[in-house]
Amino acid sequence: MTAGNAAVTTQSAPRIRASELVGRGWLNTGGQSLDLQALRGKIVLLDFWTFCCINCLHVLDELRPLEQKYADVLVTVGVHSPKFEHEADPVALAAAVERYEIQHPVLDDPELVTW
């Protein structure tokens, strides 16, 4: 098939396997690690955030209705990537997850491995 002088091809893009999500630990997963196999067949929204970023906190409010409306097909995974030293404290992160009523899984990524 051609459009004007340009040929149109229908080749598929090569399949690329995503990297596992790696960090210090998980919150909101019942103490279990979350791996890609557990997410297979779902649309995964990665939300890279930090609890001292006001824009990141506003995004949390935008995610809630999406998480509810599309709960059967969408999984939100928060990746907490601290910018400041005090944000890397796991106790402070756990408190922030509770304070902001985050229900989705959150990866604690203080070394920015997944980032």
Contacts in CASP RR format, 6 or more apart in sequence:
PFRMAT RR
TARGET T0000
AUTHOR 0000-0000-0000
METHOD contacts of the structure
MODEL  1
MTAGNAAVTTQSAPRIRASELVGRGWLNTGGQSLDLQALRGKIVLLDFWT
FCCINCLHVLDELRPLEQKYADVLVTVGVHSPKFEHEADPVALAAAVERY
EIQHPVLDDPELVTW
1 7 0 8 1.000
1 8 0 8 1.000
2 8 0 8 1.000
18 36 0 8 1.000
19 114 0 8 1.000
20 35 0 8 1.000
20 36 0 8 1.000
21 34 0 8 1.000
21 35 0 8 1.000
21 36 0 8 1.000
21 77 0 8 1.000
21 79 0 8 1.000
21 107 0 8 1.000
21 114 0 8 1.000
22 107 0 8 1.000
22 109 0 8 1.000
22 113 0 8 1.000
22 114 0 8 1.000
23 107 0 8 1.000
23 108 0 8 1.000
23 109 0 8 1.000
23 110 0 8 1.000
23 111 0 8 1.000
23 113 0 8 1.000
23 114 0 8 1.000
24 90 0 8 1.000
24 108 0 8 1.000
24 109 0 8 1.000
24 110 0 8 1.000
24 111 0 8 1.000
25 33 0 8 1.000
25 107 0 8 1.000
25 108 0 8 1.000
26 32 0 8 1.000
26 33 0 8 1.000
26 34 0 8 1.000
26 105 0 8 1.000
26 106 0 8 1.000
26 107 0 8 1.000
26 108 0 8 1.000
27 93 0 8 1.000
27 94 0 8 1.000
27 97 0 8 1.000
27 102 0 8 1.000
27 105 0 8 1.000
27 106 0 8 1.000
27 108 0 8 1.000
28 97 0 8 1.000
28 102 0 8 1.000
28 103 0 8 1.000
28 104 0 8 1.000
28 105 0 8 1.000
28 106 0 8 1.000
29 105 0 8 1.000
34 77 0 8 1.000
34 105 0 8 1.000
34 107 0 8 1.000
39 75 0 8 1.000
39 77 0 8 1.000
42 73 0 8 1.000
42 74 0 8 1.000
42 75 0 8 1.000
43 70 0 8 1.000
43 73 0 8 1.000
43 74 0 8 1.000
43 75 0 8 1.000
44 74 0 8 1.000
44 75 0 8 1.000
44 76 0 8 1.000
44 77 0 8 1.000
45 63 0 8 1.000
45 66 0 8 1.000
45 74 0 8 1.000
45 75 0 8 1.000
45 76 0 8 1.000
45 77 0 8 1.000
46 77 0 8 1.000
46 78 0 8 1.000
46 79 0 8 1.000
47 56 0 8 1.000
47 59 0 8 1.000
47 60 0 8 1.000
47 63 0 8 1.000
47 76 0 8 1.000
47 77 0 8 1.000
47 78 0 8 1.000
47 79 0 8 1.000
47 104 0 8 1.000
48 78 0 8 1.000
48 79 0 8 1.000
48 81 0 8 1.000
48 115 0 8 1.000
49 56 0 8 1.000
49 57 0 8 1.000
49 59 0 8 1.000
49 60 0 8 1.000
49 78 0 8 1.000
49 79 0 8 1.000
49 80 0 8 1.000
49 81 0 8 1.000
50 56 0 8 1.000
50 80 0 8 1.000
50 81 0 8 1.000
50 82 0 8 1.000
50 83 0 8 1.000
50 84 0 8 1.000
50 87 0 8 1.000
51 57 0 8 1.000
51 80 0 8 1.000
51 87 0 8 1.000
51 92 0 8 1.000
51 93 0 8 1.000
51 96 0 8 1.000
51 100 0 8 1.000
52 83 0 8 1.000
52 84 0 8 1.000
52 87 0 8 1.000
53 83 0 8 1.000
57 100 0 8 1.000
60 100 0 8 1.000
60 102 0 8 1.000
63 76 0 8 1.000
63 104 0 8 1.000
66 74 0 8 1.000
66 76 0 8 1.000
67 74 0 8 1.000
67 76 0 8 1.000
67 103 0 8 1.000
67 104 0 8 1.000
75 104 0 8 1.000
75 105 0 8 1.000
76 104 0 8 1.000
76 105 0 8 1.000
77 104 0 8 1.000
77 105 0 8 1.000
77 106 0 8 1.000
77 107 0 8 1.000
78 102 0 8 1.000
78 104 0 8 1.000
78 105 0 8 1.000
78 106 0 8 1.000
78 107 0 8 1.000
79 106 0 8 1.000
79 107 0 8 1.000
79 109 0 8 1.000
79 114 0 8 1.000
79 115 0 8 1.000
80 87 0 8 1.000
80 93 0 8 1.000
80 106 0 8 1.000
80 107 0 8 1.000
80 108 0 8 1.000
80 109 0 8 1.000
81 109 0 8 1.000
81 112 0 8 1.000
81 114 0 8 1.000
81 115 0 8 1.000
82 88 0 8 1.000
82 93 0 8 1.000
82 110 0 8 1.000
86 92 0 8 1.000
87 93 0 8 1.000
88 110 0 8 1.000
90 108 0 8 1.000
90 110 0 8 1.000
93 106 0 8 1.000
93 108 0 8 1.000
96 102 0 8 1.000
97 106 0 8 1.000
107 114 0 8 1.000
109 115 0 8 1.000
END
